[in-house]
Amino acid sequence: MSRTVIDLDDQLVAEVAQALGTSTKKDTVNTALREVLQSRRRALALARLRTAAEEGAVDLGLLQDKADYRR
């Protein structure tokens, strides 16, 4: 882990900490970074799934009814 000095918007950090349930700036920044990365990865996976569906490799209709994939 590296140590970096940056200027942060204290009000924004406080709001994000409250939203994330974190108590320190370090935890807030690290948790926010992880969540952004996870969100981007999910968005990329969804985009790939949509492309596969458009190409006919995946039938998204099967996933619309939970009964179809919980058997």
CHARMM-style PDB file with segment names, atoms N, HN, CA, C and O in Angstrom:
ATOM      1  N   MET     1       0.853  -1.167   0.000  1.00  0.00      PROA
ATOM      2  CA  MET     1       0.000   0.000   0.000  1.00  0.00      PROA
ATOM      3  C   MET     1       0.897   1.226   0.000  1.00  0.00      PROA
ATOM      4  O   MET     1       1.898   1.280   0.714  1.00  0.00      PROA
ATOM      5  N   SER     2       0.528   2.202  -0.804  1.00  0.00      PROA
ATOM      6  HN  SER     2      -0.286   2.159  -1.384  1.00  0.00      PROA
ATOM      7  CA  SER     2       1.318   3.429  -0.872  1.00  0.00      PROA
ATOM      8  C   SER     2       0.635   4.548  -0.102  1.00  0.00      PROA
ATOM      9  O   SER     2      -0.570   4.517   0.148  1.00  0.00      PROA
ATOM     10  N   ARG     3       1.422   5.513   0.257  1.00  0.00      PROA
ATOM     11  HN  ARG     3       2.401   5.539   0.054  1.00  0.00      PROA
ATOM     12  CA  ARG     3       0.904   6.678   0.973  1.00  0.00      PROA
ATOM     13  C   ARG     3       0.869   7.835  -0.016  1.00  0.00      PROA
ATOM     14  O   ARG     3       1.868   8.131  -0.672  1.00  0.00      PROA
ATOM     15  N   THR     4      -0.291   8.491  -0.122  1.00  0.00      PROA
ATOM     16  HN  THR     4      -1.103   8.251   0.410  1.00  0.00      PROA
ATOM     17  CA  THR     4      -0.476   9.584  -1.067  1.00  0.00      PROA
ATOM     18  C   THR     4      -1.130  10.763  -0.356  1.00  0.00      PROA
ATOM     19  O   THR     4      -2.044  10.584   0.451  1.00  0.00      PROA
ATOM     20  N   VAL     5      -0.666  11.940  -0.654  1.00  0.00      PROA
ATOM     21  HN  VAL     5       0.076  12.085  -1.309  1.00  0.00      PROA
ATOM     22  CA  VAL     5      -1.253  13.147  -0.075  1.00  0.00      PROA
ATOM     23  C   VAL     5      -2.086  13.825  -1.161  1.00  0.00      PROA
ATOM     24  O   VAL     5      -1.570  14.198  -2.215  1.00  0.00      PROA
ATOM     25  N   ILE     6      -3.393  13.979  -0.886  1.00  0.00      PROA
ATOM     26  HN  ILE     6      -3.812  13.676  -0.030  1.00  0.00      PROA
ATOM     27  CA  ILE     6      -4.289  14.642  -1.836  1.00  0.00      PROA
ATOM     28  C   ILE     6      -5.244  15.549  -1.075  1.00  0.00      PROA
ATOM     29  O   ILE     6      -5.492  15.356   0.115  1.00  0.00      PROA
ATOM     30  N   ASP     7      -5.775  16.539  -1.779  1.00  0.00      PROA
ATOM     31  HN  ASP     7      -5.573  16.696  -2.746  1.00  0.00      PROA
ATOM     32  CA  ASP     7      -6.793  17.413  -1.199  1.00  0.00      PROA
ATOM     33  C   ASP     7      -8.155  16.785  -1.459  1.00  0.00      PROA
ATOM     34  O   ASP     7      -8.479  16.426  -2.592  1.00  0.00      PROA
ATOM     35  N   LEU     8      -8.954  16.655  -0.395  1.00  0.00      PROA
ATOM     36  HN  LEU     8      -8.691  16.946   0.525  1.00  0.00      PROA
ATOM     37  CA  LEU     8     -10.286  16.072  -0.512  1.00  0.00      PROA
ATOM     38  C   LEU     8     -11.330  17.083  -0.060  1.00  0.00      PROA
ATOM     39  O   LEU     8     -11.075  17.905   0.821  1.00  0.00      PROA
ATOM     40  N   ASP     9     -12.485  17.015  -0.660  1.00  0.00      PROA
ATOM     41  HN  ASP     9     -12.692  16.347  -1.376  1.00  0.00      PROA
ATOM     42  CA  ASP     9     -13.628  17.822  -0.252  1.00  0.00      PROA
ATOM     43  C   ASP     9     -14.181  17.182   1.024  1.00  0.00      PROA
ATOM     44  O   ASP     9     -14.795  16.116   0.972  1.00  0.00      PROA
ATOM     45  N   ASP    10     -13.962  17.831   2.161  1.00  0.00      PROA
ATOM     46  HN  ASP    10     -13.463  18.696   2.203  1.00  0.00      PROA
ATOM     47  CA  ASP    10     -14.348  17.248   3.452  1.00  0.00      PROA
ATOM     48  C   ASP    10     -15.836  16.948   3.543  1.00  0.00      PROA
ATOM     49  O   ASP    10     -16.226  15.920   4.097  1.00  0.00      PROA
ATOM     50  N   GLN    11     -16.671  17.829   3.006  1.00  0.00      PROA
ATOM     51  HN  GLN    11     -16.354  18.664   2.556  1.00  0.00      PROA
ATOM     52  CA  GLN    11     -18.119  17.601   3.041  1.00  0.00      PROA
ATOM     53  C   GLN    11     -18.482  16.371   2.218  1.00  0.00      PROA
ATOM     54  O   GLN    11     -19.299  15.553   2.639  1.00  0.00      PROA
ATOM     55  N   LEU    12     -17.871  16.245   1.045  1.00  0.00      PROA
ATOM     56  HN  LEU    12     -17.207  16.909   0.703  1.00  0.00      PROA
ATOM     57  CA  LEU    12     -18.136  15.090   0.186  1.00  0.00      PROA
ATOM     58  C   LEU    12     -17.671  13.802   0.852  1.00  0.00      PROA
ATOM     59  O   LEU    12     -18.375  12.793   0.817  1.00  0.00      PROA
ATOM     60  N   VAL    13     -16.496  13.832   1.454  1.00  0.00      PROA
ATOM     61  HN  VAL    13     -15.923  14.652   1.483  1.00  0.00      PROA
ATOM     62  CA  VAL    13     -15.985  12.647   2.151  1.00  0.00      PROA
ATOM     63  C   VAL    13     -16.931  12.263   3.284  1.00  0.00      PROA
ATOM     64  O   VAL    13     -17.201  11.079   3.489  1.00  0.00      PROA
ATOM     65  N   ALA    14     -17.436  13.244   4.019  1.00  0.00      PROA
ATOM     66  HN  ALA    14     -17.217  14.206   3.853  1.00  0.00      PROA
ATOM     67  CA  ALA    14     -18.362  12.965   5.121  1.00  0.00      PROA
ATOM     68  C   ALA    14     -19.655  12.338   4.606  1.00  0.00      PROA
ATOM     69  O   ALA    14     -20.172  11.395   5.205  1.00  0.00      PROA
ATOM     70  N   GLU    15     -20.178  12.861   3.493  1.00  0.00      PROA
ATOM     71  HN  GLU    15     -19.758  13.627   3.007  1.00  0.00      PROA
ATOM     72  CA  GLU    15     -21.409  12.305   2.924  1.00  0.00      PROA
ATOM     73  C   GLU    15     -21.193  10.883   2.416  1.00  0.00      PROA
ATOM     74  O   GLU    15     -22.037  10.009   2.615  1.00  0.00      PROA
ATOM     75  N   VAL    16     -20.064  10.660   1.762  1.00  0.00      PROA
ATOM     76  HN  VAL    16     -19.378  11.370   1.601  1.00  0.00      PROA
ATOM     77  CA  VAL    16     -19.757   9.322   1.245  1.00  0.00      PROA
ATOM     78  C   VAL    16     -19.541   8.355   2.404  1.00  0.00      PROA
ATOM     79  O   VAL    16     -19.996   7.212   2.349  1.00  0.00      PROA
ATOM     80  N   ALA    17     -18.855   8.798   3.445  1.00  0.00      PROA
ATOM     81  HN  ALA    17     -18.486   9.726   3.490  1.00  0.00      PROA
ATOM     82  CA  ALA    17     -18.633   7.949   4.618  1.00  0.00      PROA
ATOM     83  C   ALA    17     -19.961   7.531   5.236  1.00  0.00      PROA
ATOM     84  O   ALA    17     -20.133   6.376   5.628  1.00  0.00      PROA
ATOM     85  N   GLN    18     -20.892   8.464   5.322  1.00  0.00      PROA
ATOM     86  HN  GLN    18     -20.753   9.402   5.004  1.00  0.00      PROA
ATOM     87  CA  GLN    18     -22.206   8.137   5.874  1.00  0.00      PROA
ATOM     88  C   GLN    18     -22.922   7.135   4.974  1.00  0.00      PROA
ATOM     89  O   GLN    18     -23.525   6.178   5.461  1.00  0.00      PROA
ATOM     90  N   ALA    19     -22.857   7.353   3.673  1.00  0.00      PROA
ATOM     91  HN  ALA    19     -22.368   8.130   3.277  1.00  0.00      PROA
ATOM     92  CA  ALA    19     -23.526   6.450   2.728  1.00  0.00      PROA
ATOM     93  C   ALA    19     -22.919   5.052   2.761  1.00  0.00      PROA
ATOM     94  O   ALA    19     -23.632   4.059   2.620  1.00  0.00      PROA
ATOM     95  N   LEU    20     -21.604   4.976   2.948  1.00  0.00      PROA
ATOM     96  HN  LEU    20     -21.025   5.783   3.063  1.00  0.00      PROA
ATOM     97  CA  LEU    20     -20.919   3.681   2.943  1.00  0.00      PROA
ATOM     98  C   LEU    20     -20.845   3.038   4.326  1.00  0.00      PROA
ATOM     99  O   LEU    20     -20.562   1.846   4.448  1.00  0.00      PROA
ATOM    100  N   GLY    21     -21.099   3.826   5.358  1.00  0.00      PROA
ATOM    101  HN  GLY    21     -21.329   4.794   5.258  1.00  0.00      PROA
ATOM    102  CA  GLY    21     -21.001   3.302   6.716  1.00  0.00      PROA
ATOM    103  C   GLY    21     -19.565   3.155   7.183  1.00  0.00      PROA
ATOM    104  O   GLY    21     -19.261   2.291   8.006  1.00  0.00      PROA
ATOM    105  N   THR    22     -18.680   3.992   6.663  1.00  0.00      PROA
ATOM    106  HN  THR    22     -18.927   4.694   5.994  1.00  0.00      PROA
ATOM    107  CA  THR    22     -17.274   3.941   7.067  1.00  0.00      PROA
ATOM    108  C   THR    22     -17.006   5.035   8.090  1.00  0.00      PROA
ATOM    109  O   THR    22     -17.762   6.000   8.199  1.00  0.00      PROA
ATOM    110  N   SER    23     -15.906   4.870   8.846  1.00  0.00      PROA
ATOM    111  HN  SER    23     -15.292   4.086   8.757  1.00  0.00      PROA
ATOM    112  CA  SER    23     -15.647   5.828   9.915  1.00  0.00      PROA
ATOM    113  C   SER    23     -14.356   6.626   9.742  1.00  0.00      PROA
ATOM    114  O   SER    23     -14.150   7.615  10.444  1.00  0.00      PROA
ATOM    115  N   THR    24     -13.491   6.219   8.829  1.00  0.00      PROA
ATOM    116  HN  THR    24     -13.658   5.415   8.258  1.00  0.00      PROA
ATOM    117  CA  THR    24     -12.253   6.966   8.604  1.00  0.00      PROA
ATOM    118  C   THR    24     -12.154   7.369   7.138  1.00  0.00      PROA
ATOM    119  O   THR    24     -12.773   6.760   6.265  1.00  0.00      PROA
ATOM    120  N   LYS    25     -11.366   8.404   6.887  1.00  0.00      PROA
ATOM    121  HN  LYS    25     -10.864   8.899   7.596  1.00  0.00      PROA
ATOM    122  CA  LYS    25     -11.169   8.832   5.497  1.00  0.00      PROA
ATOM    123  C   LYS    25     -10.533   7.711   4.680  1.00  0.00      PROA
ATOM    124  O   LYS    25     -10.914   7.473   3.534  1.00  0.00      PROA
ATOM    125  N   LYS    26      -9.575   7.036   5.273  1.00  0.00      PROA
ATOM    126  HN  LYS    26      -9.266   7.229   6.204  1.00  0.00      PROA
ATOM    127  CA  LYS    26      -8.894   5.941   4.569  1.00  0.00      PROA
ATOM    128  C   LYS    26      -9.894   4.862   4.167  1.00  0.00      PROA
ATOM    129  O   LYS    26      -9.912   4.431   3.014  1.00  0.00      PROA
ATOM    130  N   ASP    27     -10.721   4.427   5.106  1.00  0.00      PROA
ATOM    131  HN  ASP    27     -10.706   4.777   6.043  1.00  0.00      PROA
ATOM    132  CA  ASP    27     -11.725   3.400   4.798  1.00  0.00      PROA
ATOM    133  C   ASP    27     -12.738   3.905   3.772  1.00  0.00      PROA
ATOM    134  O   ASP    27     -13.173   3.155   2.898  1.00  0.00      PROA
ATOM    135  N   THR    28     -13.106   5.171   3.886  1.00  0.00      PROA
ATOM    136  HN  THR    28     -12.753   5.780   4.596  1.00  0.00      PROA
ATOM    137  CA  THR    28     -14.075   5.745   2.951  1.00  0.00      PROA
ATOM    138  C   THR    28     -13.528   5.744   1.532  1.00  0.00      PROA
ATOM    139  O   THR    28     -14.206   5.309   0.602  1.00  0.00      PROA
ATOM    140  N   VAL    29     -12.308   6.228   1.364  1.00  0.00      PROA
ATOM    141  HN  VAL    29     -11.757   6.582   2.119  1.00  0.00      PROA
ATOM    142  CA  VAL    29     -11.709   6.289   0.028  1.00  0.00      PROA
ATOM    143  C   VAL    29     -11.502   4.887  -0.527  1.00  0.00      PROA
ATOM    144  O   VAL    29     -11.839   4.630  -1.683  1.00  0.00      PROA
ATOM    145  N   ASN    30     -10.955   3.975   0.271  1.00  0.00      PROA
ATOM    146  HN  ASN    30     -10.681   4.184   1.210  1.00  0.00      PROA
ATOM    147  CA  ASN    30     -10.712   2.611  -0.212  1.00  0.00      PROA
ATOM    148  C   ASN    30     -12.015   1.893  -0.559  1.00  0.00      PROA
ATOM    149  O   ASN    30     -12.085   1.203  -1.576  1.00  0.00      PROA
ATOM    150  N   THR    31     -13.040   2.045   0.267  1.00  0.00      PROA
ATOM    151  HN  THR    31     -12.983   2.605   1.093  1.00  0.00      PROA
ATOM    152  CA  THR    31     -14.326   1.406  -0.008  1.00  0.00      PROA
ATOM    153  C   THR    31     -14.966   2.002  -1.256  1.00  0.00      PROA
ATOM    154  O   THR    31     -15.517   1.275  -2.082  1.00  0.00      PROA
ATOM    155  N   ALA    32     -14.893   3.317  -1.394  1.00  0.00      PROA
ATOM    156  HN  ALA    32     -14.445   3.908  -0.723  1.00  0.00      PROA
ATOM    157  CA  ALA    32     -15.462   3.968  -2.577  1.00  0.00      PROA
ATOM    158  C   ALA    32     -14.744   3.509  -3.840  1.00  0.00      PROA
ATOM    159  O   ALA    32     -15.388   3.246  -4.855  1.00  0.00      PROA
ATOM    160  N   LEU    33     -13.423   3.410  -3.790  1.00  0.00      PROA
ATOM    161  HN  LEU    33     -12.899   3.624  -2.965  1.00  0.00      PROA
ATOM    162  CA  LEU    33     -12.661   2.939  -4.950  1.00  0.00      PROA
ATOM    163  C   LEU    33     -13.049   1.512  -5.315  1.00  0.00      PROA
ATOM    164  O   LEU    33     -13.227   1.194  -6.491  1.00  0.00      PROA
ATOM    165  N   ARG    34     -13.181   0.651  -4.307  1.00  0.00      PROA
ATOM    166  HN  ARG    34     -13.037   0.909  -3.352  1.00  0.00      PROA
ATOM    167  CA  ARG    34     -13.585  -0.738  -4.569  1.00  0.00      PROA
ATOM    168  C   ARG    34     -14.978  -0.794  -5.197  1.00  0.00      PROA
ATOM    169  O   ARG    34     -15.207  -1.537  -6.151  1.00  0.00      PROA
ATOM    170  N   GLU    35     -15.902  -0.003  -4.656  1.00  0.00      PROA
ATOM    171  HN  GLU    35     -15.715   0.601  -3.881  1.00  0.00      PROA
ATOM    172  CA  GLU    35     -17.272  -0.015  -5.181  1.00  0.00      PROA
ATOM    173  C   GLU    35     -17.335   0.500  -6.614  1.00  0.00      PROA
ATOM    174  O   GLU    35     -18.090  -0.030  -7.429  1.00  0.00      PROA
ATOM    175  N   VAL    36     -16.556   1.520  -6.927  1.00  0.00      PROA
ATOM    176  HN  VAL    36     -15.942   1.950  -6.265  1.00  0.00      PROA
ATOM    177  CA  VAL    36     -16.525   2.028  -8.303  1.00  0.00      PROA
ATOM    178  C   VAL    36     -15.986   0.956  -9.234  1.00  0.00      PROA
ATOM    179  O   VAL    36     -16.543   0.731 -10.308  1.00  0.00      PROA
ATOM    180  N   LEU    37     -14.912   0.296  -8.836  1.00  0.00      PROA
ATOM    181  HN  LEU    37     -14.459   0.478  -7.963  1.00  0.00      PROA
ATOM    182  CA  LEU    37     -14.326  -0.756  -9.666  1.00  0.00      PROA
ATOM    183  C   LEU    37     -15.312  -1.906  -9.869  1.00  0.00      PROA
ATOM    184  O   LEU    37     -15.468  -2.396 -10.988  1.00  0.00      PROA
ATOM    185  N   GLN    38     -15.976  -2.338  -8.800  1.00  0.00      PROA
ATOM    186  HN  GLN    38     -15.849  -1.940  -7.891  1.00  0.00      PROA
ATOM    187  CA  GLN    38     -16.958  -3.417  -8.916  1.00  0.00      PROA
ATOM    188  C   GLN    38     -18.114  -3.009  -9.823  1.00  0.00      PROA
ATOM    189  O   GLN    38     -18.593  -3.808 -10.628  1.00  0.00      PROA
ATOM    190  N   SER    39     -18.557  -1.768  -9.690  1.00  0.00      PROA
ATOM    191  HN  SER    39     -18.168  -1.119  -9.036  1.00  0.00      PROA
ATOM    192  CA  SER    39     -19.648  -1.276 -10.526  1.00  0.00      PROA
ATOM    193  C   SER    39     -19.251  -1.263 -11.997  1.00  0.00      PROA
ATOM    194  O   SER    39     -20.034  -1.665 -12.857  1.00  0.00      PROA
ATOM    195  N   ARG    40     -18.046  -0.807 -12.286  1.00  0.00      PROA
ATOM    196  HN  ARG    40     -17.410  -0.481 -11.587  1.00  0.00      PROA
ATOM    197  CA  ARG    40     -17.567  -0.781 -13.677  1.00  0.00      PROA
ATOM    198  C   ARG    40     -17.440  -2.192 -14.232  1.00  0.00      PROA
ATOM    199  O   ARG    40     -17.773  -2.442 -15.390  1.00  0.00      PROA
ATOM    200  N   ARG    41     -16.959  -3.113 -13.403  1.00  0.00      PROA
ATOM    201  HN  ARG    41     -16.688  -2.910 -12.462  1.00  0.00      PROA
ATOM    202  CA  ARG    41     -16.833  -4.505 -13.859  1.00  0.00      PROA
ATOM    203  C   ARG    41     -18.201  -5.108 -14.161  1.00  0.00      PROA
ATOM    204  O   ARG    41     -18.359  -5.825 -15.149  1.00  0.00      PROA
ATOM    205  N   ARG    42     -19.204  -4.815 -13.303  1.00  0.00      PROA
ATOM    206  HN  ARG    42     -19.076  -4.232 -12.501  1.00  0.00      PROA
ATOM    207  CA  ARG    42     -20.559  -5.311 -13.556  1.00  0.00      PROA
ATOM    208  C   ARG    42     -21.126  -4.715 -14.838  1.00  0.00      PROA
ATOM    209  O   ARG    42     -21.761  -5.416 -15.626  1.00  0.00      PROA
ATOM    210  N   ALA    43     -20.896  -3.425 -15.046  1.00  0.00      PROA
ATOM    211  HN  ALA    43     -20.379  -2.855 -14.407  1.00  0.00      PROA
ATOM    212  CA  ALA    43     -21.390  -2.767 -16.259  1.00  0.00      PROA
ATOM    213  C   ALA    43     -20.743  -3.372 -17.500  1.00  0.00      PROA
ATOM    214  O   ALA    43     -21.414  -3.573 -18.512  1.00  0.00      PROA
ATOM    215  N   LEU    44     -19.455  -3.661 -17.430  1.00  0.00      PROA
ATOM    216  HN  LEU    44     -18.910  -3.497 -16.608  1.00  0.00      PROA
ATOM    217  CA  LEU    44     -18.761  -4.279 -18.556  1.00  0.00      PROA
ATOM    218  C   LEU    44     -19.296  -5.684 -18.814  1.00  0.00      PROA
ATOM    219  O   LEU    44     -19.497  -6.073 -19.965  1.00  0.00      PROA
ATOM    220  N   ALA    45     -19.528  -6.445 -17.745  1.00  0.00      PROA
ATOM    221  HN  ALA    45     -19.366  -6.129 -16.810  1.00  0.00      PROA
ATOM    222  CA  ALA    45     -20.074  -7.797 -17.903  1.00  0.00      PROA
ATOM    223  C   ALA    45     -21.469  -7.740 -18.526  1.00  0.00      PROA
ATOM    224  O   ALA    45     -21.805  -8.561 -19.379  1.00  0.00      PROA
ATOM    225  N   LEU    46     -22.274  -6.777 -18.101  1.00  0.00      PROA
ATOM    226  HN  LEU    46     -22.001  -6.110 -17.408  1.00  0.00      PROA
ATOM    227  CA  LEU    46     -23.615  -6.623 -18.664  1.00  0.00      PROA
ATOM    228  C   LEU    46     -23.541  -6.241 -20.141  1.00  0.00      PROA
ATOM    229  O   LEU    46     -24.310  -6.750 -20.957  1.00  0.00      PROA
ATOM    230  N   ALA    47     -22.625  -5.354 -20.479  1.00  0.00      PROA
ATOM    231  HN  ALA    47     -22.000  -4.940 -19.817  1.00  0.00      PROA
ATOM    232  CA  ALA    47     -22.458  -4.959 -21.886  1.00  0.00      PROA
ATOM    233  C   ALA    47     -22.044  -6.160 -22.729  1.00  0.00      PROA
ATOM    234  O   ALA    47     -22.525  -6.336 -23.848  1.00  0.00      PROA
ATOM    235  N   ARG    48     -21.156  -6.979 -22.192  1.00  0.00      PROA
ATOM    236  HN  ARG    48     -20.764  -6.837 -21.283  1.00  0.00      PROA
ATOM    237  CA  ARG    48     -20.734  -8.185 -22.916  1.00  0.00      PROA
ATOM    238  C   ARG    48     -21.896  -9.161 -23.076  1.00  0.00      PROA
ATOM    239  O   ARG    48     -22.041  -9.793 -24.123  1.00  0.00      PROA
ATOM    240  N   LEU    49     -22.718  -9.283 -22.041  1.00  0.00      PROA
ATOM    241  HN  LEU    49     -22.600  -8.770 -21.191  1.00  0.00      PROA
ATOM    242  CA  LEU    49     -23.882 -10.163 -22.107  1.00  0.00      PROA
ATOM    243  C   LEU    49     -24.871  -9.663 -23.157  1.00  0.00      PROA
ATOM    244  O   LEU    49     -25.426 -10.454 -23.920  1.00  0.00      PROA
ATOM    245  N   ARG    50     -25.088  -8.355 -23.192  1.00  0.00      PROA
ATOM    246  HN  ARG    50     -24.638  -7.713 -22.572  1.00  0.00      PROA
ATOM    247  CA  ARG    50     -25.989  -7.784 -24.201  1.00  0.00      PROA
ATOM    248  C   ARG    50     -25.462  -8.035 -25.608  1.00  0.00      PROA
ATOM    249  O   ARG    50     -26.227  -8.377 -26.510  1.00  0.00      PROA
ATOM    250  N   THR    51     -24.162  -7.867 -25.795  1.00  0.00      PROA
ATOM    251  HN  THR    51     -23.541  -7.590 -25.062  1.00  0.00      PROA
ATOM    252  CA  THR    51     -23.561  -8.117 -27.105  1.00  0.00      PROA
ATOM    253  C   THR    51     -23.732  -9.573 -27.491  1.00  0.00      PROA
ATOM    254  O   THR    51     -24.067  -9.883 -28.634  1.00  0.00      PROA
ATOM    255  N   ALA    52     -23.499 -10.472 -26.535  1.00  0.00      PROA
ATOM    256  HN  ALA    52     -23.226 -10.220 -25.607  1.00  0.00      PROA
ATOM    257  CA  ALA    52     -23.668 -11.902 -26.806  1.00  0.00      PROA
ATOM    258  C   ALA    52     -25.119 -12.209 -27.158  1.00  0.00      PROA
ATOM    259  O   ALA    52     -25.388 -13.030 -28.035  1.00  0.00      PROA
ATOM    260  N   ALA    53     -26.053 -11.550 -26.474  1.00  0.00      PROA
ATOM    261  HN  ALA    53     -25.835 -10.883 -25.762  1.00  0.00      PROA
ATOM    262  CA  ALA    53     -27.475 -11.766 -26.763  1.00  0.00      PROA
ATOM    263  C   ALA    53     -27.823 -11.259 -28.159  1.00  0.00      PROA
ATOM    264  O   ALA    53     -28.569 -11.905 -28.894  1.00  0.00      PROA
ATOM    265  N   GLU    54     -27.280 -10.106 -28.517  1.00  0.00      PROA
ATOM    266  HN  GLU    54     -26.674  -9.581 -27.920  1.00  0.00      PROA
ATOM    267  CA  GLU    54     -27.538  -9.558 -29.851  1.00  0.00      PROA
ATOM    268  C   GLU    54     -26.983 -10.464 -30.945  1.00  0.00      PROA
ATOM    269  O   GLU    54     -27.539 -10.543 -32.041  1.00  0.00      PROA
ATOM    270  N   GLU    55     -25.888 -11.142 -30.638  1.00  0.00      PROA
ATOM    271  HN  GLU    55     -25.437 -11.078 -29.748  1.00  0.00      PROA
ATOM    272  CA  GLU    55     -25.267 -12.046 -31.612  1.00  0.00      PROA
ATOM    273  C   GLU    55     -25.899 -13.432 -31.596  1.00  0.00      PROA
ATOM    274  O   GLU    55     -25.529 -14.299 -32.386  1.00  0.00      PROA
ATOM    275  N   GLY    56     -26.858 -13.637 -30.689  1.00  0.00      PROA
ATOM    276  HN  GLY    56     -27.159 -12.932 -30.046  1.00  0.00      PROA
ATOM    277  CA  GLY    56     -27.560 -14.910 -30.618  1.00  0.00      PROA
ATOM    278  C   GLY    56     -26.884 -15.969 -29.768  1.00  0.00      PROA
ATOM    279  O   GLY    56     -27.320 -17.120 -29.751  1.00  0.00      PROA
ATOM    280  N   ALA    57     -25.833 -15.599 -29.066  1.00  0.00      PROA
ATOM    281  HN  ALA    57     -25.479 -14.664 -29.080  1.00  0.00      PROA
ATOM    282  CA  ALA    57     -25.109 -16.567 -28.242  1.00  0.00      PROA
ATOM    283  C   ALA    57     -25.808 -16.832 -26.910  1.00  0.00      PROA
ATOM    284  O   ALA    57     -25.578 -17.865 -26.282  1.00  0.00      PROA
ATOM    285  N   VAL    58     -26.662 -15.899 -26.479  1.00  0.00      PROA
ATOM    286  HN  VAL    58     -26.849 -15.060 -26.989  1.00  0.00      PROA
ATOM    287  CA  VAL    58     -27.360 -16.019 -25.198  1.00  0.00      PROA
ATOM    288  C   VAL    58     -28.812 -15.616 -25.413  1.00  0.00      PROA
ATOM    289  O   VAL    58     -29.093 -14.638 -26.107  1.00  0.00      PROA
ATOM    290  N   ASP    59     -29.737 -16.369 -24.818  1.00  0.00      PROA
ATOM    291  HN  ASP    59     -29.509 -17.163 -24.255  1.00  0.00      PROA
ATOM    292  CA  ASP    59     -31.157 -16.028 -24.887  1.00  0.00      PROA
ATOM    293  C   ASP    59     -31.556 -15.388 -23.563  1.00  0.00      PROA
ATOM    294  O   ASP    59     -31.806 -16.086 -22.580  1.00  0.00      PROA
ATOM    295  N   LEU    60     -31.616 -14.056 -23.538  1.00  0.00      PROA
ATOM    296  HN  LEU    60     -31.413 -13.488 -24.337  1.00  0.00      PROA
ATOM    297  CA  LEU    60     -31.957 -13.346 -22.307  1.00  0.00      PROA
ATOM    298  C   LEU    60     -33.388 -13.617 -21.865  1.00  0.00      PROA
ATOM    299  O   LEU    60     -33.722 -13.415 -20.698  1.00  0.00      PROA
ATOM    300  N   GLY    61     -34.222 -14.063 -22.764  1.00  0.00      PROA
ATOM    301  HN  GLY    61     -33.951 -14.227 -23.712  1.00  0.00      PROA
ATOM    302  CA  GLY    61     -35.592 -14.402 -22.415  1.00  0.00      PROA
ATOM    303  C   GLY    61     -35.662 -15.490 -21.359  1.00  0.00      PROA
ATOM    304  O   GLY    61     -36.593 -15.520 -20.554  1.00  0.00      PROA
ATOM    305  N   LEU    62     -34.687 -16.380 -21.357  1.00  0.00      PROA
ATOM    306  HN  LEU    62     -33.931 -16.357 -22.011  1.00  0.00      PROA
ATOM    307  CA  LEU    62     -34.658 -17.450 -20.358  1.00  0.00      PROA
ATOM    308  C   LEU    62     -34.419 -16.911 -18.952  1.00  0.00      PROA
ATOM    309  O   LEU    62     -34.818 -17.537 -17.970  1.00  0.00      PROA
ATOM    310  N   LEU    63     -33.773 -15.759 -18.853  1.00  0.00      PROA
ATOM    311  HN  LEU    63     -33.448 -15.251 -19.651  1.00  0.00      PROA
ATOM    312  CA  LEU    63     -33.448 -15.200 -17.544  1.00  0.00      PROA
ATOM    313  C   LEU    63     -34.543 -14.299 -16.988  1.00  0.00      PROA
ATOM    314  O   LEU    63     -34.472 -13.891 -15.829  1.00  0.00      PROA
ATOM    315  N   GLN    64     -35.548 -13.984 -17.789  1.00  0.00      PROA
ATOM    316  HN  GLN    64     -35.606 -14.316 -18.731  1.00  0.00      PROA
ATOM    317  CA  GLN    64     -36.589 -13.068 -17.337  1.00  0.00      PROA
ATOM    318  C   GLN    64     -37.506 -13.681 -16.292  1.00  0.00      PROA
ATOM    319  O   GLN    64     -38.028 -12.963 -15.439  1.00  0.00      PROA
ATOM    320  N   ASP    65     -37.713 -14.978 -16.338  1.00  0.00      PROA
ATOM    321  HN  ASP    65     -37.289 -15.562 -17.031  1.00  0.00      PROA
ATOM    322  CA  ASP    65     -38.563 -15.647 -15.359  1.00  0.00      PROA
ATOM    323  C   ASP    65     -37.670 -16.473 -14.444  1.00  0.00      PROA
ATOM    324  O   ASP    65     -37.022 -17.418 -14.894  1.00  0.00      PROA
ATOM    325  N   LYS    66     -37.632 -16.120 -13.157  1.00  0.00      PROA
ATOM    326  HN  LYS    66     -38.158 -15.352 -12.791  1.00  0.00      PROA
ATOM    327  CA  LYS    66     -36.757 -16.806 -12.209  1.00  0.00      PROA
ATOM    328  C   LYS    66     -37.023 -18.303 -12.160  1.00  0.00      PROA
ATOM    329  O   LYS    66     -36.118 -19.081 -11.859  1.00  0.00      PROA
ATOM    330  N   ALA    67     -38.229 -18.708 -12.445  1.00  0.00      PROA
ATOM    331  HN  ALA    67     -38.965 -18.075 -12.689  1.00  0.00      PROA
ATOM    332  CA  ALA    67     -38.557 -20.138 -12.420  1.00  0.00      PROA
ATOM    333  C   ALA    67     -37.744 -20.898 -13.459  1.00  0.00      PROA
ATOM    334  O   ALA    67     -37.465 -22.084 -13.286  1.00  0.00      PROA
ATOM    335  N   ASP    68     -37.360 -20.215 -14.544  1.00  0.00      PROA
ATOM    336  HN  ASP    68     -37.587 -19.251 -14.685  1.00  0.00      PROA
ATOM    337  CA  ASP    68     -36.598 -20.874 -15.602  1.00  0.00      PROA
ATOM    338  C   ASP    68     -35.186 -21.245 -15.171  1.00  0.00      PROA
ATOM    339  O   ASP    68     -34.637 -22.235 -15.654  1.00  0.00      PROA
ATOM    340  N   TYR    69     -34.592 -20.474 -14.278  1.00  0.00      PROA
ATOM    341  HN  TYR    69     -35.038 -19.670 -13.885  1.00  0.00      PROA
ATOM    342  CA  TYR    69     -33.211 -20.777 -13.907  1.00  0.00      PROA
ATOM    343  C   TYR    69     -33.046 -21.215 -12.461  1.00  0.00      PROA
ATOM    344  O   TYR    69     -31.921 -21.309 -11.971  1.00  0.00      PROA
ATOM    345  N   ARG    70     -34.135 -21.480 -11.778  1.00  0.00      PROA
ATOM    346  HN  ARG    70     -35.049 -21.404 -12.176  1.00  0.00      PROA
ATOM    347  CA  ARG    70     -34.048 -21.975 -10.402  1.00  0.00      PROA
ATOM    348  C   ARG    70     -34.549 -23.407 -10.287  1.00  0.00      PROA
ATOM    349  O   ARG    70     -34.905 -23.852  -9.196  1.00  0.00      PROA
ATOM    350  N   ARG    71     -34.579 -24.106 -11.359  1.00  0.00      PROA
ATOM    351  HN  ARG    71     -34.290 -23.744 -12.245  1.00  0.00      PROA
ATOM    352  CA  ARG    71     -35.055 -25.491 -11.320  1.00  0.00      PROA
ATOM    353  C   ARG    71     -34.003 -26.403 -10.767  1.00  0.00      PROA
ATOM    354  OT1 ARG    71     -34.226 -27.609 -10.659  1.00  0.00      PROA
TER     355      ARG     71
END
